[in-house]
Amino acid sequence: MNRHNNFGKHQEWLQRFAWLLIPVIALIGLPACQDSISNDSQQETSVTSSTYNGPAARTNDIQGFRISVWEPLRAQNRCGACHNAGGQAPLFAREDDVNQAYDAVNPFINRTEPDESSLVTKVANGHNCWEASNSACATIITNYIESWVGDGASGGRQIELEAPPEKVVGDSKTFPDDPSLFTSNVHPLLTKYCSECHVEDAASPQSPYFAGSDSAVAYAAVKTSIDLDSPNNSRLVQRLLELHNCWDDCPSNAQEMETAIANMADNISPTPVDPDLVVSRALSLPEGTVASGGSRQESDIIALYEFKTGTGNIAYDTSGVDPAINLTLSGDTTWVEGWGLEFKTGKAQGSTSDSRKLSQLIKATGEYSIEAWVVPANVTQEGPARIVSYSAGTDDRNFTLGQTLYNYNFLHRSSTTDGNGEPGHSTSDDDEDLQATEQHVVLTFDPENGRRIYIDGQFTDDQDETAPGNLNDWDDTYALVLGNEASSNRPWVGKIRMLAIHNRALTEQQIQQNFEAGVGEKYFLLFNVSSLVSLPQSYIMFEVSQYDNYSYLFRQPKFISLDKNTIPDSIPLQGMRIGINGREAAIGQAYARLDTTINSSDYTANGQLLSNIGTTIASEKGAENDQFFLTFERLGSQTNVYTEPEILPSGAVADSEPQSTIGLRTFDEINASMSSLTGVSQTLSSVQTTYATIKQQLPSSEEISGFLSSHQVAVSQLAIEYCSAMVDDSSLRGDFFPGFDFNINANDIPASTWQDQIVAPLMSRFMGENLTTQPDPAMVESELMTLLTGSVGLARCSGQCAADRTAKATMAACASLLGSAVVLLQ
Amino acid sequence: MSGKRQSKHLLPGAWLMIKLLTLSLVVLSTTPAISGPREQAKRIHDRITGVPPSAETLEKMVDEIENNNDPLAAAMLAIEHPDFYNVTLKNWATPWTNEEQTPFAPLNDYSATVIGMVRDEVPFNELLSADILYIGSNTPAYSNNNNDHYEAMENQALNLKDELKRTTQSSVTGLSSEATAGIITTRAAARAFFIDGTNRAMFRFTMLNHLCKDLELIKDPTRSNNRVRQDVSRSPGGDSRVFFNNCVGCHAGMEPLTQAYAYYTYEYTDDEETGHLSYTPDNVQPKYLINSSVFKDGYATPDDHWDNYWREGPNSLLGWDQSLTGSGSGAKSMGQELANSHAFAECQVTKAFQAVCLRSPGNAADRSKISEMTNNFKSGYNMKRVFAESAVYCAED
């Protein structure tokens, strides 16, 4: 059941909650009974109506009118104050006879487009709205009428497409071929302040490379970052305003950049749109046909926020269910283009008295749903950060939709949870269901299934581990608050684009339906291509919406003719691009590779879908002023070959700082070298074990400036291991040190023998011979001899040395040379 | 380590260590200056093999340089040394086989195949497309489910120059020949880059390792974004400028290429090390379709058809092979597209240059040499010769 087919539901609702509406309250604050704008201050929002004792509704349609429109509007502080029996015509709010009221209202109702009904537009234009915002009253009355006239049987309202005004594509400033204006005005700033990163040969190069010394190359790279028509919209300016690497004060730096761009732009005359382009007619967003957004399930809505006002410090509850819980904005809370609120540290909070209806109406059914379109700004906030909360502070709540990192949290007071809604229910950590992008989130609670969380129309499959319980303990003194806790200390950063609270648990099918309906202001833009295809009233139609503050979403492109007798056939369409303000958009051309044919076999009364891909196009001057058009490489017999912008080869690369021409051997090289030089196998258990242990302590890079003392320690360890293995192996040492007797006591071996039979073979093998790139042999020899036979030499003891000292001294001499730079350097 | 050996080490103790350090620092402080053929020969050998030459090899190399005036022949002598394969090539290739880019990772089928292809002078532009694999004769035998075969080869310090045998992936792993794509479809590459995620990692690291271009360097937001998948937010955190300025620059061109990997994934249960490459012809892996509600008007991958949007725009400077069409289906043809680009050839040459010169090309002479070697490389794609030419060039530093 949807908004358009809900008589039964409303009847039930009326019976169930009549006690809320029927009591007569004294007439207070009657609105004036003449055409005047009375929005100076917020008016009384509680409905004041009386019991109906007149004739019963003659038909189902009249009964629908009675439930959906007449009952809420006949109140004395609504239309009933004037348009009652004996009052001001039309008498659509007369309390004596609903059938006559029905007859009176019909001329003012547009059943195909309820928001175009006179009953709505009159109020929208300032006629006695009971809220401070005329648009809020208009939305409320539209919702009433939609509830009444909706025809669920035919699947929702049909959109009446209207031919847009004929407008040719306007001129705009374009970049001259000659970069001299850029060179003299903007380039100096870029080379001065941006060249640490935005050059190709930077240490950490960041494209685009617009800060190189070659201004022609920089000019080619910078074009997408400069807006000649609106210099302040240039990315070069906006990035500075976003605090992107300013050189001192960001606003003044941005101003300096904007001035430089303006100086450049002032010297460029607007050029006409490229005459070679095959272009459609132009359109701005408001010139499109407003799309309905599809049917939504709203029969049990008790609070609704669509944020259409877009200004002021009140977000209106347009559910039409009184009292309206209008939210007061405070702190850092701003309106979002295309409907929504953005929260940083602020909140939007209703009064506790108005919020009481949530407790009353939800306790009456024992179930509810919180439905929201949200855009979390990040996946790092926690607390949980409060997105929507009906609570008194950090410890007391009836319900809360919150965020913890990648999870949505559902806190809910019941007989099985505590006053803080604990234990809570959350989406699974592993699923990371919450993403920093626009998501449709629905929390439902009912006594059978407990708490459930749906994201983008799908149940997350996370089961509530707490038994459902009942809502008898709900506290009706709490406040509805968005973007924070009532105590203002659990801020959530992100956007809420719509919030609906239902006092029924929506079914998965209903949730899917509402997800499909989408959110925000949508238009059908019909780009006239009649002259290009030589068929009357022919258009390429896009569904366009404001995607966020910085872009538009273009989707579902269709070819359609509003002339019902026109059936297109065999019309080729290739390379369609979206233009904005006289130029093809630089980024987002998702249809540039489109290659299709418009055929009678694929064409229906709703047109022919050209692509199921959507794309976002950056906004430039805002939704009111941006003018769009389409270009085609081929449409019908019209063609224009698209030419890519000229690609300039990379500029000359600067020479690097002088680099070392020598380097270190790295870990495997050291191991292999030591094995090769000593003759010890790498697979010998002792060296293999040591190598495995110290491998990652050895140099991994040849860069000589990265050599650390820890590297030397590891090198020494490995050298000792190899030399030890070599000296321990009689065969290997015999080959290496021919003639040397290891059984002679070290102290008894003359220095000349150490020199000739130990040091000389070591130097010959490890250093090579006659190599001027190796250290001076005499110096190395001297060091080794000092090590062996110096005053505290290893081969010199007071008295006799230990028997194994000869081998150990040899091993030490070997290791000291093997682990030194003569081997380590290459 | 035994107690006996410990005591032996400890005897000279700190004193010896100090002597070692002192000597090393003294020697390190000397600045070598390359001069004659003998020094050049030593440097060529050091750089190509990682180890010092034997006296005999050095004499032969000196002879080639001094008497035959053929330093390239001297370099080719060094290339015959086993450590060119066991050390230099292994450490050259190993960082490409893991996300951390560490050279300490064990030998695997990816690095072994690179080593084998260089040894056998297999045209290196087949690296990303061939039905090729190098295995050893050791035990345990090659397994689709672990890396034990190669780790055993490394632990036994087997001579890879002799040990590696050329075969085909299709005959060893069971992957159909048309599904093979050189090192892309090795188990090690799958373990590193097809695991979890969205397979974009395989593309990113292939670009990084084999075209020497990380995505940041080649982002081009002006390409059509019609293939950017549904899982990419067009308004991260509610700010579409982030998408325009960052995301789309890479995704617009990357997505239509990464689609080539749509049928591949790395399957494992609990232990990532015991998984295997999985190929599901005609069935797009679910990872390509995840998070579809992030931007439901985005692209839903239907197959493994790929297109190279970067043949136009600034990235046409990567030098794509005009004899190829720039589109196709599957990883093999996409691998050919990448490996026949000028950027691929230049990247391989530059990497070899850095491996043997121990520095990056830094001046006009270096860049000219890179250009010359790249052009030579593109006729035959002989990687071994690039190493030799680079070593000869840098021997004169």
Interface residues (C-beta under 8 A of the other chain):
Chain A: P205 Q206 S207 T224 R235 Q238 V336 E342 V375 P376 A377 N378 Q435 A436 T437 E438 Q439 I455 D456 G457 Q458 G494 K495 Y547 D548 N549 Y550 S551 L553 R555 A586 I587 G588 Q589 A590 Y591 A592 R593 L594 S611 N612 I613 G614 T615 T616 A618 E644 P645 I647 P649 S650 V653 D655 S656 E657 P658 Q659 S660 T661 I662 G663 R665 T666 F667 D668 E669 A672 S673 S676 L677 S681 Q682 T683 S686 Q688 T689 T690 K695 Q696 S700 E702 E703 F707 S709 Q712 V713 S716 A719 I720 S724 S764 F766 G768 E769 N770 L771 T772 T773 Q774 P775 D776 M779 V780 E783 L787 V792 L794 D804 K808 M811 A812 A815 S816 L817 G819 S820 A821 V822 V823 L824 L825 Q826
Chain B: M1 R5 K8 H9 L11 P12 W15 L16 M17 K19 L20 L21 T22 L23 S24 L25 V26 V27 L28 T30 P32 A33 I34 S35 G36 R38 E39 K42 R43 D46 R47 T49 G50 V51 P52 P53 S54 A55 L58 D83 N86 V87 T88 K90 N91 T102 P103 F104 N155 Q156 A157 E216 L217 K219 P221 T222 S224 N225 N226 S233 R234 S235 P236 G237 G238 D239 S240 R241 F243 F244 N245 V248 G249 N291 S293 V294 F295 K296 D297 G298 Y299 E312 G313 P314 S316 L317 C357 L358 R359 S360 G362 N363 A364 R367 C394 D397
